[in-house]
Amino acid sequence: MGSFAATIAGRRKRLETTLSDDFAAVRMMNATYDSIYSGETIKL
């Protein structure tokens, strides 16, 4: 979260990410689509 805030504030040029961050983002996007499709809340 600190890297994200620093990037938004302009103290960093690029967001620092890892493979686990990318995997978590994909899981979240898939859960979002599943929730929209099913109309139910998806818990991760």
PDB file of N, CA, C and O in Angstrom:
ATOM      1  N   MET A   1       0.819  -1.183   0.000  1.00  0.00           N
ATOM      2  CA  MET A   1       0.000   0.000   0.000  1.00  0.00           C
ATOM      3  C   MET A   1       0.866   1.251   0.000  1.00  0.00           C
ATOM      4  O   MET A   1       0.510   2.251  -0.623  1.00  0.00           O
ATOM      5  N   GLY A   2       1.992   1.203   0.689  1.00  0.00           N
ATOM      6  CA  GLY A   2       2.877   2.356   0.750  1.00  0.00           C
ATOM      7  C   GLY A   2       3.446   2.712  -0.608  1.00  0.00           C
ATOM      8  O   GLY A   2       3.574   3.890  -0.942  1.00  0.00           O
ATOM      9  N   SER A   3       3.789   1.698  -1.394  1.00  0.00           N
ATOM     10  CA  SER A   3       4.305   1.928  -2.744  1.00  0.00           C
ATOM     11  C   SER A   3       3.239   2.566  -3.624  1.00  0.00           C
ATOM     12  O   SER A   3       3.537   3.452  -4.424  1.00  0.00           O
ATOM     13  N   PHE A   4       1.997   2.114  -3.474  1.00  0.00           N
ATOM     14  CA  PHE A   4       0.897   2.679  -4.244  1.00  0.00           C
ATOM     15  C   PHE A   4       0.703   4.157  -3.901  1.00  0.00           C
ATOM     16  O   PHE A   4       0.579   5.001  -4.789  1.00  0.00           O
ATOM     17  N   ALA A   5       0.679   4.458  -2.596  1.00  0.00           N
ATOM     18  CA  ALA A   5       0.487   5.843  -2.162  1.00  0.00           C
ATOM     19  C   ALA A   5       1.632   6.736  -2.640  1.00  0.00           C
ATOM     20  O   ALA A   5       1.397   7.867  -3.067  1.00  0.00           O
ATOM     21  N   ALA A   6       2.856   6.243  -2.574  1.00  0.00           N
ATOM     22  CA  ALA A   6       4.009   7.020  -3.022  1.00  0.00           C
ATOM     23  C   ALA A   6       3.949   7.270  -4.524  1.00  0.00           C
ATOM     24  O   ALA A   6       4.337   8.344  -4.984  1.00  0.00           O
ATOM     25  N   THR A   7       3.475   6.308  -5.285  1.00  0.00           N
ATOM     26  CA  THR A   7       3.350   6.477  -6.733  1.00  0.00           C
ATOM     27  C   THR A   7       2.298   7.529  -7.054  1.00  0.00           C
ATOM     28  O   THR A   7       2.516   8.387  -7.909  1.00  0.00           O
ATOM     29  N   ILE A   8       1.160   7.464  -6.373  1.00  0.00           N
ATOM     30  CA  ILE A   8       0.097   8.442  -6.578  1.00  0.00           C
ATOM     31  C   ILE A   8       0.574   9.845  -6.202  1.00  0.00           C
ATOM     32  O   ILE A   8       0.240  10.818  -6.878  1.00  0.00           O
ATOM     33  N   ALA A   9       1.350   9.946  -5.129  1.00  0.00           N
ATOM     34  CA  ALA A   9       1.837  11.243  -4.652  1.00  0.00           C
ATOM     35  C   ALA A   9       2.964  11.791  -5.522  1.00  0.00           C
ATOM     36  O   ALA A   9       3.354  12.949  -5.374  1.00  0.00           O
ATOM     37  N   GLY A  10       3.492  10.965  -6.431  1.00  0.00           N
ATOM     38  CA  GLY A  10       4.549  11.423  -7.320  1.00  0.00           C
ATOM     39  C   GLY A  10       5.955  11.210  -6.780  1.00  0.00           C
ATOM     40  O   GLY A  10       6.921  11.681  -7.381  1.00  0.00           O
ATOM     41  N   ARG A  11       6.090  10.508  -5.654  1.00  0.00           N
ATOM     42  CA  ARG A  11       7.416  10.238  -5.089  1.00  0.00           C
ATOM     43  C   ARG A  11       8.090   9.036  -5.740  1.00  0.00           C
ATOM     44  O   ARG A  11       9.291   8.828  -5.568  1.00  0.00           O
ATOM     45  N   ARG A  12       7.323   8.246  -6.489  1.00  0.00           N
ATOM     46  CA  ARG A  12       7.860   7.109  -7.254  1.00  0.00           C
ATOM     47  C   ARG A  12       7.364   7.243  -8.678  1.00  0.00           C
ATOM     48  O   ARG A  12       6.269   7.748  -8.922  1.00  0.00           O
ATOM     49  N   LYS A  13       8.178   6.787  -9.616  1.00  0.00           N
ATOM     50  CA  LYS A  13       7.765   6.851 -11.022  1.00  0.00           C
ATOM     51  C   LYS A  13       6.928   5.648 -11.417  1.00  0.00           C
ATOM     52  O   LYS A  13       6.076   5.744 -12.299  1.00  0.00           O
ATOM     53  N   ARG A  14       7.166   4.518 -10.770  1.00  0.00           N
ATOM     54  CA  ARG A  14       6.490   3.275 -11.163  1.00  0.00           C
ATOM     55  C   ARG A  14       6.093   2.490  -9.923  1.00  0.00           C
ATOM     56  O   ARG A  14       6.843   2.425  -8.950  1.00  0.00           O
ATOM     57  N   LEU A  15       4.921   1.902  -9.969  1.00  0.00           N
ATOM     58  CA  LEU A  15       4.442   1.079  -8.866  1.00  0.00           C
ATOM     59  C   LEU A  15       5.275  -0.186  -8.767  1.00  0.00           C
ATOM     60  O   LEU A  15       5.546  -0.837  -9.776  1.00  0.00           O
ATOM     61  N   GLU A  16       5.681  -0.537  -7.552  1.00  0.00           N
ATOM     62  CA  GLU A  16       6.456  -1.745  -7.322  1.00  0.00           C
ATOM     63  C   GLU A  16       5.494  -2.909  -7.140  1.00  0.00           C
ATOM     64  O   GLU A  16       4.669  -2.885  -6.227  1.00  0.00           O
ATOM     65  N   THR A  17       5.582  -3.913  -7.977  1.00  0.00           N
ATOM     66  CA  THR A  17       4.684  -5.062  -7.866  1.00  0.00           C
ATOM     67  C   THR A  17       5.484  -6.359  -7.847  1.00  0.00           C
ATOM     68  O   THR A  17       6.636  -6.408  -8.280  1.00  0.00           O
ATOM     69  N   THR A  18       4.851  -7.395  -7.341  1.00  0.00           N
ATOM     70  CA  THR A  18       5.446  -8.725  -7.329  1.00  0.00           C
ATOM     71  C   THR A  18       4.480  -9.681  -8.018  1.00  0.00           C
ATOM     72  O   THR A  18       3.344  -9.319  -8.324  1.00  0.00           O
ATOM     73  N   LEU A  19       4.935 -10.888  -8.254  1.00  0.00           N
ATOM     74  CA  LEU A  19       4.091 -11.904  -8.869  1.00  0.00           C
ATOM     75  C   LEU A  19       2.871 -12.191  -7.993  1.00  0.00           C
ATOM     76  O   LEU A  19       1.777 -12.417  -8.511  1.00  0.00           O
ATOM     77  N   SER A  20       3.051 -12.183  -6.676  1.00  0.00           N
ATOM     78  CA  SER A  20       1.905 -12.449  -5.792  1.00  0.00           C
ATOM     79  C   SER A  20       0.891 -11.301  -5.852  1.00  0.00           C
ATOM     80  O   SER A  20      -0.310 -11.538  -5.721  1.00  0.00           O
ATOM     81  N   ASP A  21       1.362 -10.047  -6.049  1.00  0.00           N
ATOM     82  CA  ASP A  21       0.439  -8.921  -6.230  1.00  0.00           C
ATOM     83  C   ASP A  21      -0.382  -9.119  -7.498  1.00  0.00           C
ATOM     84  O   ASP A  21      -1.593  -8.901  -7.502  1.00  0.00           O
ATOM     85  N   ASP A  22       0.282  -9.532  -8.571  1.00  0.00           N
ATOM     86  CA  ASP A  22      -0.411  -9.754  -9.842  1.00  0.00           C
ATOM     87  C   ASP A  22      -1.436 -10.874  -9.716  1.00  0.00           C
ATOM     88  O   ASP A  22      -2.547 -10.763 -10.232  1.00  0.00           O
ATOM     89  N   PHE A  23      -1.066 -11.947  -9.034  1.00  0.00           N
ATOM     90  CA  PHE A  23      -1.982 -13.072  -8.846  1.00  0.00           C
ATOM     91  C   PHE A  23      -3.202 -12.639  -8.044  1.00  0.00           C
ATOM     92  O   PHE A  23      -4.328 -13.010  -8.377  1.00  0.00           O
ATOM     93  N   ALA A  24      -2.985 -11.854  -6.983  1.00  0.00           N
ATOM     94  CA  ALA A  24      -4.096 -11.367  -6.167  1.00  0.00           C
ATOM     95  C   ALA A  24      -5.014 -10.466  -6.978  1.00  0.00           C
ATOM     96  O   ALA A  24      -6.232 -10.515  -6.809  1.00  0.00           O
ATOM     97  N   ALA A  25      -4.452  -9.648  -7.850  1.00  0.00           N
ATOM     98  CA  ALA A  25      -5.267  -8.757  -8.684  1.00  0.00           C
ATOM     99  C   ALA A  25      -6.131  -9.564  -9.650  1.00  0.00           C
ATOM    100  O   ALA A  25      -7.296  -9.230  -9.865  1.00  0.00           O
ATOM    101  N   VAL A  26      -5.575 -10.612 -10.228  1.00  0.00           N
ATOM    102  CA  VAL A  26      -6.341 -11.462 -11.148  1.00  0.00           C
ATOM    103  C   VAL A  26      -7.455 -12.182 -10.398  1.00  0.00           C
ATOM    104  O   VAL A  26      -8.574 -12.284 -10.902  1.00  0.00           O
ATOM    105  N   ARG A  27      -7.162 -12.683  -9.198  1.00  0.00           N
ATOM    106  CA  ARG A  27      -8.204 -13.328  -8.385  1.00  0.00           C
ATOM    107  C   ARG A  27      -9.335 -12.362  -8.082  1.00  0.00           C
ATOM    108  O   ARG A  27     -10.507 -12.734  -8.139  1.00  0.00           O
ATOM    109  N   MET A  28      -8.987 -11.125  -7.760  1.00  0.00           N
ATOM    110  CA  MET A  28      -9.995 -10.116  -7.449  1.00  0.00           C
ATOM    111  C   MET A  28     -10.842  -9.800  -8.677  1.00  0.00           C
ATOM    112  O   MET A  28     -12.063  -9.686  -8.574  1.00  0.00           O
ATOM    113  N   MET A  29     -10.204  -9.657  -9.838  1.00  0.00           N
ATOM    114  CA  MET A  29     -10.964  -9.374 -11.065  1.00  0.00           C
ATOM    115  C   MET A  29     -11.898 -10.532 -11.404  1.00  0.00           C
ATOM    116  O   MET A  29     -13.043 -10.308 -11.797  1.00  0.00           O
ATOM    117  N   ASN A  30     -11.422 -11.766 -11.257  1.00  0.00           N
ATOM    118  CA  ASN A  30     -12.270 -12.926 -11.536  1.00  0.00           C
ATOM    119  C   ASN A  30     -13.448 -12.985 -10.569  1.00  0.00           C
ATOM    120  O   ASN A  30     -14.569 -13.293 -10.975  1.00  0.00           O
ATOM    121  N   ALA A  31     -13.202 -12.693  -9.294  1.00  0.00           N
ATOM    122  CA  ALA A  31     -14.288 -12.688  -8.312  1.00  0.00           C
ATOM    123  C   ALA A  31     -15.307 -11.598  -8.644  1.00  0.00           C
ATOM    124  O   ALA A  31     -16.508 -11.788  -8.454  1.00  0.00           O
ATOM    125  N   THR A  32     -14.830 -10.463  -9.137  1.00  0.00           N
ATOM    126  CA  THR A  32     -15.737  -9.388  -9.526  1.00  0.00           C
ATOM    127  C   THR A  32     -16.652  -9.836 -10.653  1.00  0.00           C
ATOM    128  O   THR A  32     -17.866  -9.639 -10.591  1.00  0.00           O
ATOM    129  N   TYR A  33     -16.072 -10.437 -11.681  1.00  0.00           N
ATOM    130  CA  TYR A  33     -16.877 -10.926 -12.803  1.00  0.00           C
ATOM    131  C   TYR A  33     -17.857 -12.009 -12.359  1.00  0.00           C
ATOM    132  O   TYR A  33     -19.013 -12.016 -12.782  1.00  0.00           O
ATOM    133  N   ASP A  34     -17.392 -12.929 -11.503  1.00  0.00           N
ATOM    134  CA  ASP A  34     -18.280 -13.976 -10.991  1.00  0.00           C
ATOM    135  C   ASP A  34     -19.434 -13.380 -10.202  1.00  0.00           C
ATOM    136  O   ASP A  34     -20.569 -13.845 -10.306  1.00  0.00           O
ATOM    137  N   SER A  35     -19.144 -12.345  -9.408  1.00  0.00           N
ATOM    138  CA  SER A  35     -20.175 -11.692  -8.616  1.00  0.00           C
ATOM    139  C   SER A  35     -21.205 -11.005  -9.501  1.00  0.00           C
ATOM    140  O   SER A  35     -22.406 -11.086  -9.243  1.00  0.00           O
ATOM    141  N   ILE A  36     -20.741 -10.338 -10.528  1.00  0.00           N
ATOM    142  CA  ILE A  36     -21.661  -9.668 -11.460  1.00  0.00           C
ATOM    143  C   ILE A  36     -22.534 -10.701 -12.163  1.00  0.00           C
ATOM    144  O   ILE A  36     -23.742 -10.507 -12.305  1.00  0.00           O
ATOM    145  N   TYR A  37     -21.923 -11.793 -12.601  1.00  0.00           N
ATOM    146  CA  TYR A  37     -22.655 -12.837 -13.333  1.00  0.00           C
ATOM    147  C   TYR A  37     -23.688 -13.533 -12.450  1.00  0.00           C
ATOM    148  O   TYR A  37     -24.823 -13.769 -12.865  1.00  0.00           O
ATOM    149  N   SER A  38     -23.268 -13.861 -11.201  1.00  0.00           N
ATOM    150  CA  SER A  38     -24.156 -14.638 -10.331  1.00  0.00           C
ATOM    151  C   SER A  38     -25.073 -13.759  -9.475  1.00  0.00           C
ATOM    152  O   SER A  38     -26.091 -14.232  -8.969  1.00  0.00           O
ATOM    153  N   GLY A  39     -24.717 -12.494  -9.314  1.00  0.00           N
ATOM    154  CA  GLY A  39     -25.506 -11.610  -8.468  1.00  0.00           C
ATOM    155  C   GLY A  39     -25.273 -11.857  -6.975  1.00  0.00           C
ATOM    156  O   GLY A  39     -26.028 -11.365  -6.135  1.00  0.00           O
ATOM    157  N   GLU A  40     -24.241 -12.609  -6.653  1.00  0.00           N
ATOM    158  CA  GLU A  40     -23.936 -12.929  -5.269  1.00  0.00           C
ATOM    159  C   GLU A  40     -22.572 -12.351  -4.874  1.00  0.00           C
ATOM    160  O   GLU A  40     -21.740 -12.030  -5.723  1.00  0.00           O
ATOM    161  N   THR A  41     -22.373 -12.231  -3.566  1.00  0.00           N
ATOM    162  CA  THR A  41     -21.088 -11.766  -3.045  1.00  0.00           C
ATOM    163  C   THR A  41     -20.089 -12.916  -3.083  1.00  0.00           C
ATOM    164  O   THR A  41     -20.397 -14.024  -2.646  1.00  0.00           O
ATOM    165  N   ILE A  42     -18.911 -12.658  -3.599  1.00  0.00           N
ATOM    166  CA  ILE A  42     -17.862 -13.669  -3.673  1.00  0.00           C
ATOM    167  C   ILE A  42     -16.812 -13.315  -2.610  1.00  0.00           C
ATOM    168  O   ILE A  42     -16.284 -12.203  -2.599  1.00  0.00           O
ATOM    169  N   LYS A  43     -16.519 -14.253  -1.733  1.00  0.00           N
ATOM    170  CA  LYS A  43     -15.505 -14.032  -0.685  1.00  0.00           C
ATOM    171  C   LYS A  43     -14.207 -14.700  -1.118  1.00  0.00           C
ATOM    172  O   LYS A  43     -14.191 -15.846  -1.567  1.00  0.00           O
ATOM    173  N   LEU A  44     -13.136 -13.962  -0.971  1.00  0.00           N
ATOM    174  CA  LEU A  44     -11.807 -14.515  -1.307  1.00  0.00           C
ATOM    175  C   LEU A  44     -11.076 -14.944  -0.058  1.00  0.00           C
ATOM    176  O   LEU A  44      -9.948 -15.431  -0.140  1.00  0.00           O
TER     177      LEU A  44
END
